[in-house]
Amino acid sequence: MVAPPTPNIVGLVPLLMVTDIDRSLAFYVDGLGFSLKNSWVPEGRLCWCWLTREGASLMLQEAGAETRQKLLAAGLLGNGAAFYLQCKDALAIYREARARGLDTVHEPQVGNFCWEIFFADPDGYKINFSSPTDVPEETLLSQVEDQA
């Protein structure tokens, strides 16, 4: 019997073009609890970084002034991009982020048999944390907390 091949692809790491890398870094690190894994700091200014939190990673790169103006004028930043992070307990992520002062796009709700927590970063990228639940569809977190 032939052993199955070892997986070649071991992850997907999106690169987000951002308008203000310091502001975005604060959102992801201070707000969502990611940590800085690697960075590129030419001439003392952070231009690119790789962030991780548990099994998820993403990269941020600050657009140059000309590119930034084009992206902003065209409304392209964050447009159509959404990232879904599957969790064991998305509500724990929600509570951590709230304790750090971060607000969600809307109240956590059950959808597709999962708690769904949506954030939008400073450039409009959608970040969703979800975890399985047996709570009925379309239940809001406040409804569950009110029953407790």
Secondary structure, 3 states (H helix, E strand, C coil): CCCCCCCCCCCCCCEEEECCHHHHHHHHHHHCCCEEEEEECHHHCCCEEEEEECCEEEEEEECCHHHHHHHHHHCCCCCCCEEEEECCCHHHHHHHHHHCCCCCCCCCEEECCEEEEEEECCCCCEEEEEEECCCCCCCEHHHHHHHC
